[in-house]
Amino acid sequence: MMKANKKILIVDDEPSIVLALENILLAKDYEVQKAYNGKEGLKTAKLFCPDLILLDVMMPFINGFEFSSLIRKDKILENTKIIFLTAKGELTDKKDGYSKGCDDYIIKPFSTEKIVSRIAFLLDE
């Protein structure tokens, strides 16, 4: 199966969400790394070079919008797919997310099926 080499980074300050996402992704044979704030996430992204990042918006140190902007300016990571997973569901929030470079924007709470299908679509699987 091709998925074994697809790498996904989860960046969220809510441990229960990180754990749930990690379990879902590991069950689908993705290689997973996790970070609990934007600062840690950026460091991890540079070392791990993920194919896709699942990113919360409201986090300490560096929020998701800033994080996404920084990733888009990084020559090595600029083409990494980014999915925002956030409780911020207003239209202006979504517009902000897409303007900062995300590839998809999913509102919490979300279904496992939705996450898995969006990831597969973005990673061309």
Secondary structure, 3 states (H helix, E strand, C coil): CHHHHCEEEEECCCHHHHHHHHHHHHHCCCEEEEECCHHHHHHHHHHHCCCEEEECCCCCCCCHHHHHHHHHHCCCCCCCEEEEEECCCCHHHHHHHHHCCCCEEEECCCCHHHHHHHHHHHCCC
